[in-house]
Amino acid sequence: MSGFVGIRKNGEDGTYTLVVPTPTRTIESVTSDSICEIARDLGWKAECRTVLYDELPSFTEVLAVGTAGALVPIKSITRKSTGDVFLYNSASDERGPCCTKLLSILKDIQQGNVEDRFGWCTKVVEVSD
């Protein structure tokens, strides 16, 4: 099981909205929470709410979110009972631009390559006996 994030482009202004379902059927994820905070810091919107089936076609990217800091692009969602198939970033095996940006920032924070403006990291110091 993993978390789910749908990403929708907001017009032509270069911003996006992340939609994370309320955790009734998906796991709660610190990674989902973290990328939502990063998204808000970028000037994007982030919503935690019910994701409606009818809005699946409006997402430009869909991600599976793991608890170990992983963002995995989902290429398609298929509903066999109706034959519906929704494709995301299907032209490439690469991550989409939002996934790439969010994962890059998250990894840079985790690895200490950029300032942790969110207060997530704790310095581990050696304790002498």
MMTF fields as JSON, N, C-alpha, C and O atoms, coordinates in Angstrom:
{
  "mmtfVersion": "1.0.0",
  "mmtfProducer": "UNKNOWN",
  "numBonds": 515,
  "numAtoms": 516,
  "numGroups": 129,
  "numChains": 1,
  "numModels": 1,
  "chainsPerModel": [1],
  "groupsPerChain": [129],
  "chainIdList": ["A"],
  "bondAtomList": [4, 2, 8, 6, 12, 10, 16, 14, 20, 18, 24, 22, 28, 26, 32, 30, 36, 34, 40, 38, 44, 42, 48, 46, 52, 50, 56, 54, 60, 58, 64, 62, 68, 66, 72, 70, 76, 74, 80, 78, 84, 82, 88, 86, 92, 90, 96, 94, 100, 98, 104, 102, 108, 106, 112, 110, 116, 114, 120, 118, 124, 122, 128, 126, 132, 130, 136, 134, 140, 138, 144, 142, 148, 146, 152, 150, 156, 154, 160, 158, 164, 162, 168, 166, 172, 170, 176, 174, 180, 178, 184, 182, 188, 186, 192, 190, 196, 194, 200, 198, 204, 202, 208, 206, 212, 210, 216, 214, 220, 218, 224, 222, 228, 226, 232, 230, 236, 234, 240, 238, 244, 242, 248, 246, 252, 250, 256, 254, 260, 258, 264, 262, 268, 266, 272, 270, 276, 274, 280, 278, 284, 282, 288, 286, 292, 290, 296, 294, 300, 298, 304, 302, 308, 306, 312, 310, 316, 314, 320, 318, 324, 322, 328, 326, 332, 330, 336, 334, 340, 338, 344, 342, 348, 346, 352, 350, 356, 354, 360, 358, 364, 362, 368, 366, 372, 370, 376, 374, 380, 378, 384, 382, 388, 386, 392, 390, 396, 394, 400, 398, 404, 402, 408, 406, 412, 410, 416, 414, 420, 418, 424, 422, 428, 426, 432, 430, 436, 434, 440, 438, 444, 442, 448, 446, 452, 450, 456, 454, 460, 458, 464, 462, 468, 466, 472, 470, 476, 474, 480, 478, 484, 482, 488, 486, 492, 490, 496, 494, 500, 498, 504, 502, 508, 506, 512, 510],
  "bondOrderList": [1, 1, 1, 1, 1, 1, 1, 1, 1, 1, 1, 1, 1, 1, 1, 1, 1, 1, 1, 1, 1, 1, 1, 1, 1, 1, 1, 1, 1, 1, 1, 1, 1, 1, 1, 1, 1, 1, 1, 1, 1, 1, 1, 1, 1, 1, 1, 1, 1, 1, 1, 1, 1, 1, 1, 1, 1, 1, 1, 1, 1, 1, 1, 1, 1, 1, 1, 1, 1, 1, 1, 1, 1, 1, 1, 1, 1, 1, 1, 1, 1, 1, 1, 1, 1, 1, 1, 1, 1, 1, 1, 1, 1, 1, 1, 1, 1, 1, 1, 1, 1, 1, 1, 1, 1, 1, 1, 1, 1, 1, 1, 1, 1, 1, 1, 1, 1, 1, 1, 1, 1, 1, 1, 1, 1, 1, 1, 1],
  "groupList": [{"groupName": "MET", "atomNameList": ["N", "CA", "C", "O"], "elementList": ["N", "C", "C", "O"], "formalChargeList": [0, 0, 0, 0], "bondAtomList": [1, 0, 2, 1, 3, 2], "bondOrderList": [1, 1, 2], "singleLetterCode": "M", "chemCompType": "L-PEPTIDE LINKING"}, {"groupName": "SER", "atomNameList": ["N", "CA", "C", "O"], "elementList": ["N", "C", "C", "O"], "formalChargeList": [0, 0, 0, 0], "bondAtomList": [1, 0, 2, 1, 3, 2], "bondOrderList": [1, 1, 2], "singleLetterCode": "S", "chemCompType": "L-PEPTIDE LINKING"}, {"groupName": "GLY", "atomNameList": ["N", "CA", "C", "O"], "elementList": ["N", "C", "C", "O"], "formalChargeList": [0, 0, 0, 0], "bondAtomList": [1, 0, 2, 1, 3, 2], "bondOrderList": [1, 1, 2], "singleLetterCode": "G", "chemCompType": "PEPTIDE LINKING"}, {"groupName": "PHE", "atomNameList": ["N", "CA", "C", "O"], "elementList": ["N", "C", "C", "O"], "formalChargeList": [0, 0, 0, 0], "bondAtomList": [1, 0, 2, 1, 3, 2], "bondOrderList": [1, 1, 2], "singleLetterCode": "F", "chemCompType": "L-PEPTIDE LINKING"}, {"groupName": "VAL", "atomNameList": ["N", "CA", "C", "O"], "elementList": ["N", "C", "C", "O"], "formalChargeList": [0, 0, 0, 0], "bondAtomList": [1, 0, 2, 1, 3, 2], "bondOrderList": [1, 1, 2], "singleLetterCode": "V", "chemCompType": "L-PEPTIDE LINKING"}, {"groupName": "ILE", "atomNameList": ["N", "CA", "C", "O"], "elementList": ["N", "C", "C", "O"], "formalChargeList": [0, 0, 0, 0], "bondAtomList": [1, 0, 2, 1, 3, 2], "bondOrderList": [1, 1, 2], "singleLetterCode": "I", "chemCompType": "L-PEPTIDE LINKING"}, {"groupName": "ARG", "atomNameList": ["N", "CA", "C", "O"], "elementList": ["N", "C", "C", "O"], "formalChargeList": [0, 0, 0, 0], "bondAtomList": [1, 0, 2, 1, 3, 2], "bondOrderList": [1, 1, 2], "singleLetterCode": "R", "chemCompType": "L-PEPTIDE LINKING"}, {"groupName": "LYS", "atomNameList": ["N", "CA", "C", "O"], "elementList": ["N", "C", "C", "O"], "formalChargeList": [0, 0, 0, 0], "bondAtomList": [1, 0, 2, 1, 3, 2], "bondOrderList": [1, 1, 2], "singleLetterCode": "K", "chemCompType": "L-PEPTIDE LINKING"}, {"groupName": "ASN", "atomNameList": ["N", "CA", "C", "O"], "elementList": ["N", "C", "C", "O"], "formalChargeList": [0, 0, 0, 0], "bondAtomList": [1, 0, 2, 1, 3, 2], "bondOrderList": [1, 1, 2], "singleLetterCode": "N", "chemCompType": "L-PEPTIDE LINKING"}, {"groupName": "GLU", "atomNameList": ["N", "CA", "C", "O"], "elementList": ["N", "C", "C", "O"], "formalChargeList": [0, 0, 0, 0], "bondAtomList": [1, 0, 2, 1, 3, 2], "bondOrderList": [1, 1, 2], "singleLetterCode": "E", "chemCompType": "L-PEPTIDE LINKING"}, {"groupName": "ASP", "atomNameList": ["N", "CA", "C", "O"], "elementList": ["N", "C", "C", "O"], "formalChargeList": [0, 0, 0, 0], "bondAtomList": [1, 0, 2, 1, 3, 2], "bondOrderList": [1, 1, 2], "singleLetterCode": "D", "chemCompType": "L-PEPTIDE LINKING"}, {"groupName": "THR", "atomNameList": ["N", "CA", "C", "O"], "elementList": ["N", "C", "C", "O"], "formalChargeList": [0, 0, 0, 0], "bondAtomList": [1, 0, 2, 1, 3, 2], "bondOrderList": [1, 1, 2], "singleLetterCode": "T", "chemCompType": "L-PEPTIDE LINKING"}, {"groupName": "TYR", "atomNameList": ["N", "CA", "C", "O"], "elementList": ["N", "C", "C", "O"], "formalChargeList": [0, 0, 0, 0], "bondAtomList": [1, 0, 2, 1, 3, 2], "bondOrderList": [1, 1, 2], "singleLetterCode": "Y", "chemCompType": "L-PEPTIDE LINKING"}, {"groupName": "LEU", "atomNameList": ["N", "CA", "C", "O"], "elementList": ["N", "C", "C", "O"], "formalChargeList": [0, 0, 0, 0], "bondAtomList": [1, 0, 2, 1, 3, 2], "bondOrderList": [1, 1, 2], "singleLetterCode": "L", "chemCompType": "L-PEPTIDE LINKING"}, {"groupName": "PRO", "atomNameList": ["N", "CA", "C", "O"], "elementList": ["N", "C", "C", "O"], "formalChargeList": [0, 0, 0, 0], "bondAtomList": [1, 0, 2, 1, 3, 2], "bondOrderList": [1, 1, 2], "singleLetterCode": "P", "chemCompType": "L-PEPTIDE LINKING"}, {"groupName": "CYS", "atomNameList": ["N", "CA", "C", "O"], "elementList": ["N", "C", "C", "O"], "formalChargeList": [0, 0, 0, 0], "bondAtomList": [1, 0, 2, 1, 3, 2], "bondOrderList": [1, 1, 2], "singleLetterCode": "C", "chemCompType": "L-PEPTIDE LINKING"}, {"groupName": "ALA", "atomNameList": ["N", "CA", "C", "O"], "elementList": ["N", "C", "C", "O"], "formalChargeList": [0, 0, 0, 0], "bondAtomList": [1, 0, 2, 1, 3, 2], "bondOrderList": [1, 1, 2], "singleLetterCode": "A", "chemCompType": "L-PEPTIDE LINKING"}, {"groupName": "TRP", "atomNameList": ["N", "CA", "C", "O"], "elementList": ["N", "C", "C", "O"], "formalChargeList": [0, 0, 0, 0], "bondAtomList": [1, 0, 2, 1, 3, 2], "bondOrderList": [1, 1, 2], "singleLetterCode": "W", "chemCompType": "L-PEPTIDE LINKING"}, {"groupName": "GLN", "atomNameList": ["N", "CA", "C", "O"], "elementList": ["N", "C", "C", "O"], "formalChargeList": [0, 0, 0, 0], "bondAtomList": [1, 0, 2, 1, 3, 2], "bondOrderList": [1, 1, 2], "singleLetterCode": "Q", "chemCompType": "L-PEPTIDE LINKING"}],
  "groupTypeList": [0, 1, 2, 3, 4, 2, 5, 6, 7, 8, 2, 9, 10, 2, 11, 12, 11, 13, 4, 4, 14, 11, 14, 11, 6, 11, 5, 9, 1, 4, 11, 1, 10, 1, 5, 15, 9, 5, 16, 6, 10, 13, 2, 17, 7, 16, 9, 15, 6, 11, 4, 13, 12, 10, 9, 13, 14, 1, 3, 11, 9, 4, 13, 16, 4, 2, 11, 16, 2, 16, 13, 4, 14, 5, 7, 1, 5, 11, 6, 7, 1, 11, 2, 10, 4, 3, 13, 12, 8, 1, 16, 1, 10, 9, 6, 2, 14, 15, 15, 11, 7, 13, 13, 1, 5, 13, 7, 10, 5, 18, 18, 2, 8, 4, 9, 10, 6, 3, 2, 17, 15, 11, 7, 4, 4, 9, 4, 1, 10],
  "groupIdList": [1, 2, 3, 4, 5, 6, 7, 8, 9, 10, 11, 12, 13, 14, 15, 16, 17, 18, 19, 20, 21, 22, 23, 24, 25, 26, 27, 28, 29, 30, 31, 32, 33, 34, 35, 36, 37, 38, 39, 40, 41, 42, 43, 44, 45, 46, 47, 48, 49, 50, 51, 52, 53, 54, 55, 56, 57, 58, 59, 60, 61, 62, 63, 64, 65, 66, 67, 68, 69, 70, 71, 72, 73, 74, 75, 76, 77, 78, 79, 80, 81, 82, 83, 84, 85, 86, 87, 88, 89, 90, 91, 92, 93, 94, 95, 96, 97, 98, 99, 100, 101, 102, 103, 104, 105, 106, 107, 108, 109, 110, 111, 112, 113, 114, 115, 116, 117, 118, 119, 120, 121, 122, 123, 124, 125, 126, 127, 128, 129],
  "secStructList": [7, 7, 3, 3, 3, 3, 3, 3, 3, 3, 6, 6, 6, 6, 3, 3, 3, 3, 3, 3, 3, 7, 6, 6, 1, 1, 7, 7, 7, 2, 2, 2, 2, 2, 2, 2, 2, 2, 2, 2, 2, 6, 6, 7, 3, 3, 3, 3, 3, 7, 7, 7, 4, 4, 4, 4, 4, 4, 7, 1, 3, 3, 3, 3, 3, 7, 6, 6, 1, 7, 3, 3, 3, 7, 7, 3, 3, 3, 3, 6, 6, 6, 6, 3, 3, 3, 3, 1, 1, 6, 6, 7, 1, 1, 7, 7, 2, 2, 2, 2, 2, 2, 2, 2, 2, 2, 2, 2, 2, 2, 6, 6, 1, 1, 7, 7, 6, 6, 1, 7, 7, 7, 7, 7, 7, 7, 7, 7, 7],
  "xCoordList": [0.844, 0.0, 0.889, 1.968, 0.435, 1.181, 0.198, -1.012, 0.756, -0.055, -0.289, 0.339, -1.187, -1.576, -1.535, -1.971, -1.012, -1.042, -1.431, -0.79, -2.473, -2.844, -2.362, -2.487, -1.817, -1.285, -1.997, -2.085, -2.499, -3.236, -2.535, -2.188, -2.336, -1.753, -2.816, -3.955, -2.432, -3.349, -3.134, -2.356, -3.797, -3.678, -2.264, -1.528, -1.89, -0.569, 0.38, 1.424, 0.028, 0.857, 2.026, 2.773, 2.194, 3.319, 3.113, 4.054, 1.892, 1.634, 0.781, 0.187, 0.741, 0.035, -0.752, -0.512, -1.683, -2.393, -2.15, -2.368, -1.699, -1.544, -2.804, -3.281, -3.339, -4.514, -4.135, -3.791, -4.203, -3.887, -5.178, -5.821, -5.574, -6.828, -6.741, -5.69, -7.862, -7.924, -7.635, -8.096, -6.878, -6.384, -7.439, -7.343, -8.439, -9.41, -9.121, -9.372, -8.596, -8.289, -6.815, -6.385, -6.062, -4.625, -3.907, -4.521, -2.62, -1.866, -1.539, -1.402, -1.418, -0.91, 0.587, 1.244, 1.111, 2.504, 3.194, 2.739, 4.287, 5.084, 5.637, 5.857, 5.858, 6.34, 5.281, 5.604, 4.019, 2.929, 2.858, 2.75, 2.919, 2.889, 4.059, 3.896, 5.228, 6.435, 6.333, 6.649, 5.893, 5.823, 4.716, 4.8, 3.678, 2.651, 3.245, 2.953, 4.069, 4.73, 5.68, 5.729, 6.428, 7.331, 6.52, 6.899, 5.414, 4.56, 4.061, 4.113, 3.582, 3.111, 4.246, 4.039, 5.444, 6.606, 6.934, 7.478, 6.597, 6.81, 5.693, 5.746, 4.683, 3.546, 2.43, 1.499, 2.521, 1.482, 0.427, 0.637, -0.683, -1.726, -1.596, -1.109, -2.036, -2.072, -3.368, -3.687, -4.105, -5.397, -5.409, -4.927, -5.964, -6.189, -7.695, -8.354, -8.228, -9.677, -9.992, -9.091, -11.266, -11.7, -11.35, -11.591, -10.786, -10.488, -11.622, -11.867, -12.294, -13.422, -12.95, -12.011, -13.597, -13.264, -13.346, -12.509, -14.35, -14.552, -13.418, -13.299, -12.584, -11.491, -10.188, -9.219, -10.136, -8.91, -8.399, -7.187, -9.278, -8.759, -8.128, -7.389, -8.404, -7.872, -6.444, -5.795, -5.94, -4.58, -3.573, -3.759, -2.497, -1.418, -0.353, 0.357, -0.252, 0.638, -0.059, -0.84, 0.231, -0.263, 0.928, 1.712, 1.05, 2.194, 1.76, 0.754, 2.517, 2.445, 3.521, 4.64, 3.168, 4.076, 4.381, 3.483, 5.66, 6.081, 6.506, 6.745, 6.598, 6.974, 8.479, 8.931, 9.249, 10.701, 11.194, 12.349, 10.343, 10.752, 10.733, 11.418, 9.967, 9.928, 8.688, 7.595, 8.866, 7.764, 7.88, 8.888, 6.836, 6.866, 5.753, 4.58, 6.103, 5.061, 4.162, 4.638, 2.876, 1.903, 1.599, 1.202, 1.784, 1.584, 0.127, -0.28, -0.678, -2.079, -2.938, -2.458, -4.205, -5.216, -6.286, -6.804, -6.609, -7.583, -8.738, -8.536, -9.923, -11.129, -11.729, -12.412, -11.463, -11.869, -13.373, -13.836, -14.147, -15.599, -16.216, -17.275, -15.555, -16.085, -15.187, -15.568, -13.985, -13.034, -12.308, -11.58, -12.495, -11.815, -10.321, -9.914, -9.518, -8.07, -7.616, -7.875, -6.94, -6.405, -4.886, -4.278, -4.273, -2.827, -2.181, -2.707, -1.031, -0.286, 1.17, 1.794, 1.697, 3.102, 3.447, 4.525, 2.52, 2.665, 3.675, 4.048, 4.116, 5.047, 6.466, 7.353, 6.686, 8.048, 8.085, 7.099, 9.224, 9.44, 10.036, 10.29, 10.253, 10.833, 9.753, 8.562, 10.193, 9.267, 8.769, 9.459, 7.566, 7.034, 7.734, 8.474, 7.512, 8.228, 7.926, 8.822, 6.691, 6.364, 7.008, 7.593, 6.903, 7.532, 9.033, 9.611, 9.655, 11.096, 11.467, 12.412, 10.732, 11.035, 10.83, 11.698, 9.681, 9.383, 10.373, 10.852, 10.677, 11.615, 13.018, 13.718, 13.432, 14.755, 14.897, 15.905, 13.892, 13.938, 13.925, 14.691, 13.052, 12.969, 14.305, 14.785, 14.906, 16.189, 17.298, 18.139, 17.3, 18.306, 18.197, 19.214, 16.982, 16.795, 17.291, 18.02, 16.899, 17.299, 18.816, 19.366, 19.485, 20.932, 21.734, 22.964, 21.043, 21.733, 22.339, 23.222, 21.886, 22.429, 21.829, 22.404, 20.679, 20.036, 19.576, 19.462, 19.317, 18.839, 17.47, 16.588, 17.319, 16.039, 15.202, 15.265, 14.425, 13.602, 12.35, 11.603, 12.115, 10.911, 11.16, 10.212, 12.421, 12.753, 12.577, 12.287, 12.749, 12.56, 13.798, 13.686, 14.969, 16.204, 16.729, 16.619, 17.29, 17.91, 19.352, 19.626, 20.253, 21.657, 21.929, 21.554, 22.583, 22.953, 24.396, 25.289, 24.614, 25.963, 26.403, 25.593, 27.672, 28.219, 28.222, 28.585, 27.818, 27.812, 29.01, 29.21, 29.803, 30.964, 30.539, 29.618, 31.247, 30.918, 31.2, 30.98],
  "yCoordList": [-1.172, 0.0, 1.234, 1.24, 2.241, 3.494, 4.652, 4.481, 5.825, 7.025, 7.37, 6.801, 8.293, 8.708, 10.225, 10.894, 10.767, 12.212, 12.451, 11.933, 13.229, 13.686, 15.116, 15.919, 15.44, 16.789, 17.378, 16.755, 18.581, 19.281, 20.611, 21.356, 20.89, 22.168, 23.259, 23.069, 24.401, 25.54, 26.53, 27.473, 26.33, 27.271, 27.361, 26.374, 28.548, 28.761, 29.519, 29.995, 29.638, 30.433, 29.664, 30.217, 28.387, 27.603, 27.035, 26.52, 27.123, 26.547, 25.291, 25.032, 24.53, 23.259, 23.118, 23.833, 22.194, 21.808, 20.333, 19.508, 19.995, 18.61, 18.218, 18.962, 17.051, 16.53, 15.205, 14.243, 15.168, 13.973, 13.523, 14.31, 12.255, 11.81, 11.743, 11.452, 12.017, 11.813, 10.336, 9.472, 10.044, 8.667, 7.696, 7.214, 7.42, 6.389, 5.095, 4.008, 5.208, 4.02, 3.966, 3.008, 4.972, 4.977, 5.21, 5.636, 4.932, 5.113, 6.589, 7.349, 6.975, 8.301, 8.252, 7.247, 9.328, 9.298, 10.61, 11.686, 10.504, 11.695, 12.249, 13.453, 11.37, 11.825, 12.674, 13.712, 12.241, 13.051, 14.405, 15.44, 14.389, 15.651, 16.54, 17.747, 15.945, 16.713, 17.338, 18.515, 16.562, 17.149, 18.199, 19.116, 18.069, 19.119, 20.412, 21.497, 20.304, 21.489, 22.111, 23.332, 21.272, 21.774, 22.463, 23.535, 21.859, 22.447, 23.833, 24.784, 23.938, 25.25, 26.267, 27.438, 25.813, 26.707, 27.198, 28.288, 26.384, 26.769, 27.675, 28.136, 27.925, 28.742, 27.922, 28.476, 26.607, 25.724, 25.519, 25.894, 24.938, 24.59, 23.116, 22.311, 22.771, 21.378, 21.166, 21.913, 20.14, 19.853, 18.419, 17.512, 18.211, 16.871, 16.7, 17.322, 15.84, 15.688, 14.42, 13.73, 14.124, 12.994, 13.268, 14.361, 12.275, 12.384, 11.69, 10.497, 12.443, 11.896, 11.204, 11.66, 10.122, 9.39, 10.305, 10.222, 11.169, 12.059, 13.051, 13.618, 13.271, 14.227, 13.579, 14.289, 12.253, 11.589, 12.101, 12.246, 12.382, 12.891, 14.281, 14.683, 15.012, 16.38, 16.423, 17.467, 15.296, 15.285, 15.178, 14.41, 15.965, 15.893, 14.879, 14.335, 14.632, 13.602, 12.935, 13.566, 11.654, 10.911, 10.153, 9.545, 10.202, 9.594, 8.616, 8.829, 7.55, 6.695, 7.221, 7.515, 7.335, 7.943, 6.932, 6.456, 6.613, 5.664, 6.353, 7.561, 5.584, 6.155, 6.388, 7.028, 5.888, 6.041, 7.194, 7.2, 8.142, 9.299, 9.049, 9.746, 8.073, 7.75, 8.334, 8.298, 8.865, 9.308, 8.505, 8.578, 7.735, 6.869, 7.294, 7.268, 7.682, 8.092, 6.923, 5.811, 7.183, 6.209, 6.558, 7.683, 5.597, 5.86, 5.835, 6.556, 4.992, 4.922, 4.371, 3.671, 4.71, 4.133, 3.551, 4.237, 2.282, 1.591, 1.099, 0.536, 1.318, 0.77, -0.236, 0.134, -1.501, -2.558, -2.616, -2.917, -2.331, -2.466, -1.512, -1.796, -0.382, 0.594, 0.755, 1.386, 0.177, 0.337, 1.67, 1.999, 2.445, 3.742, 3.54, 2.717, 4.3, 4.297, 5.752, 6.504, 6.142, 7.489, 7.387, 6.681, 8.094, 8.041, 9.298, 10.402, 9.116, 10.224, 10.117, 9.064, 11.215, 11.247, 10.027, 9.447, 9.65, 8.407, 8.489, 7.464, 9.688, 9.825, 9.438, 9.392, 9.16, 8.949, 7.962, 7.789, 7.327, 6.502, 7.328, 6.808, 8.592, 9.485, 10.024, 9.965, 10.551, 11.235, 12.507, 13.101, 12.909, 14.173, 15.341, 15.136, 16.567, 17.72, 17.996, 18.403, 17.786, 18.038, 16.996, 17.334, 15.733, 14.661, 14.909, 14.782, 15.259, 15.502, 16.638, 16.515, 17.731, 18.898, 18.595, 18.889, 18.006, 17.714, 16.715, 16.901, 15.658, 14.654, 15.219, 14.89, 16.062, 16.677, 17.543, 17.466, 18.357, 19.218, 18.373, 18.63, 17.358, 16.488, 15.795, 15.781, 15.223, 14.527, 15.499, 15.159, 16.703, 17.698, 18.061, 18.242, 18.169, 18.447, 17.262, 17.444, 16.042, 14.845, 14.675, 14.219, 15.041, 14.844, 16.046, 16.027, 17.09, 18.268, 19.148, 19.953, 19.017, 19.82, 21.214, 22.109, 21.401, 22.717, 22.947, 22.01, 24.198, 24.543, 23.891, 23.917, 23.32, 22.748, 23.857, 24.096, 24.522, 25.637, 25.165, 25.984, 23.859, 23.315, 22.77, 22.472, 22.64, 22.119, 20.612, 20.107, 19.894, 18.448, 17.686, 16.613, 18.235, 17.502, 17.79, 18.903, 16.77, 16.891, 16.427, 15.353, 17.235, 16.871, 15.765, 15.863, 14.725, 13.625, 13.853, 13.984, 13.898, 14.122, 12.918, 12.235, 12.682, 11.575, 11.941, 13.054, 11.003, 11.209, 10.475, 9.287, 11.206, 10.538, 9.824, 10.241, 8.738, 7.914, 8.621, 8.068],
  "zCoordList": [0.0, 0.0, 0.0, 0.592, -0.65, -0.673, -0.634, -0.779, -0.435, -0.529, -1.991, -2.884, -2.221, -3.566, -3.616, -2.68, -4.708, -4.938, -6.388, -7.303, -6.596, -7.926, -8.083, -7.158, -9.233, -9.477, -10.683, -11.742, -10.503, -11.56, -11.848, -10.931, -13.118, -13.529, -13.429, -13.855, -12.864, -12.711, -13.847, -13.707, -14.938, -16.058, -16.582, -16.594, -17.014, -17.61, -16.689, -17.135, -15.393, -14.488, -13.88, -13.073, -14.258, -13.762, -12.37, -11.767, -11.851, -10.539, -10.683, -11.73, -9.611, -9.603, -8.306, -7.333, -8.312, -7.102, -6.854, -7.74, -5.648, -5.233, -4.48, -3.623, -4.801, -4.117, -3.48, -4.167, -2.162, -1.382, -0.723, -0.029, -0.929, -0.324, 1.199, 1.768, 1.833, 3.277, 3.536, 2.789, 4.584, 4.779, 5.31, 6.439, 4.484, 4.858, 4.112, 4.631, 2.895, 2.101, 1.679, 1.037, 2.033, 1.758, 3.085, 4.063, 3.11, 4.339, 4.544, 3.586, 5.808, 6.114, 5.845, 6.116, 5.319, 4.893, 5.23, 4.841, 5.951, 6.224, 4.91, 4.782, 3.943, 2.639, 1.936, 1.36, 1.979, 1.402, 2.08, 1.421, 3.419, 4.163, 3.758, 3.581, 3.614, 3.274, 1.889, 1.717, 0.898, -0.447, -0.542, -1.359, 0.288, 0.324, 0.882, 0.377, 1.913, 2.463, 1.438, 1.29, 0.74, -0.307, -1.4, -1.872, -1.801, -2.839, -2.411, -3.191, -1.181, -0.684, -0.686, -1.003, -0.331, -0.331, -1.743, -1.919, -2.744, -4.149, -4.676, -5.817, -3.84, -4.278, -4.903, -5.487, -4.781, -5.289, -4.208, -3.055, -4.569, -3.612, -3.249, -4.043, -2.041, -1.613, -0.842, 0.083, -1.24, -0.627, -0.119, -0.798, 1.082, 1.612, 1.711, 2.544, 0.842, 0.745, -0.03, -0.508, -0.149, -0.968, -2.432, -2.945, -3.086, -4.514, -5.268, -5.088, -6.094, -6.84, -8.119, -8.772, -8.461, -9.685, -10.91, -11.809, -10.939, -12.084, -12.303, -13.389, -11.291, -11.474, -11.921, -12.191, -12.007, -12.452, -13.799, -13.96, -14.781, -16.06, -15.963, -16.862, -14.901, -14.792, -14.265, -14.331, -13.74, -13.208, -14.343, -15.287, -14.234, -15.216, -14.81, -15.656, -13.495, -12.973, -11.798, -11.085, -11.605, -10.459, -9.874, -10.602, -8.545, -7.882, -6.808, -6.13, -6.657, -5.479, -4.538, -4.958, -3.267, -2.302, -1.209, -0.515, -1.068, -0.05, 1.226, 1.246, 2.283, 3.571, 3.685, 4.635, 2.749, 2.806, 1.927, 1.502, 1.662, 0.87, -0.615, -1.365, -1.063, -2.487, -3.145, -2.579, -4.333, -5.191, -6.475, -7.178, -6.775, -7.946, -8.898, -8.526, -10.117, -11.054, -11.446, -11.675, -11.52, -11.993, -13.441, -13.742, -14.338, -15.764, -16.171, -17.083, -15.486, -15.887, -14.749, -13.858, -14.815, -13.929, -14.845, -15.726, -14.629, -15.472, -14.611, -13.536, -15.095, -14.456, -15.433, -16.387, -15.179, -16.106, -16.309, -17.41, -15.26, -15.364, -16.383, -16.943, -16.62, -17.589, -18.806, -19.792, -18.728, -19.827, -19.796, -20.733, -18.728, -18.628, -18.395, -17.576, -19.122, -18.937, -18.913, -19.852, -17.838, -17.704, -17.756, -16.951, -18.704, -18.894, -18.328, -18.473, -17.682, -17.081, -17.513, -17.384, -18.025, -18.428, -19.285, -19.154, -20.158, -20.91, -22.049, -22.621, -22.381, -23.498, -23.11, -23.962, -21.836, -21.387, -20.224, -19.507, -20.052, -18.87, -17.737, -16.65, -17.988, -16.99, -16.063, -16.369, -14.927, -14.025, -14.7, -15.527, -14.332, -14.816, -14.132, -13.17, -14.612, -14.07, -12.598, -11.858, -12.16, -10.75, -9.852, -8.824, -10.235, -9.473, -9.364, -8.285, -10.474, -10.494, -9.546, -8.766, -9.612, -8.775, -7.297, -6.476, -6.952, -5.555, -4.963, -3.845, -5.71, -5.224, -5.071, -4.113, -6.001, -5.928, -4.672, -3.97, -4.397, -3.209, -1.942, -1.013, -1.901, -0.724, -0.463, 0.67, -1.501, -1.348, -0.929, -0.097, -1.503, -1.124, 0.352, 1.021, 0.862, 2.291, 3.11, 4.085, 2.718, 3.455, 3.497, 4.499, 2.413, 2.318, 2.81, 2.777, 3.264, 3.782, 2.713, 3.009, 1.468, 0.367, 0.297, -0.321, 0.925, 0.987, 2.418, 3.209, 2.733, 4.061, 4.313, 3.455, 5.486, 5.897, 6.521, 7.727, 5.692, 6.161, 6.895, 7.432, 6.921, 7.539, 8.945, 9.672, 9.328, 10.65, 10.774, 11.859, 9.672, 9.676, 10.135, 10.727, 9.867, 10.128, 11.531, 12.045, 12.12, 13.431, 13.299, 12.764, 13.785, 13.721, 14.735, 15.903, 14.267, 15.134, 15.565, 14.729, 16.865, 17.376, 18.192, 18.819, 18.169, 18.925, 20.4, 20.778, 21.214, 22.659, 23.231, 22.98, 24.005, 24.607, 25.891, 26.594, 26.159, 27.354, 28.618, 29.696]
}
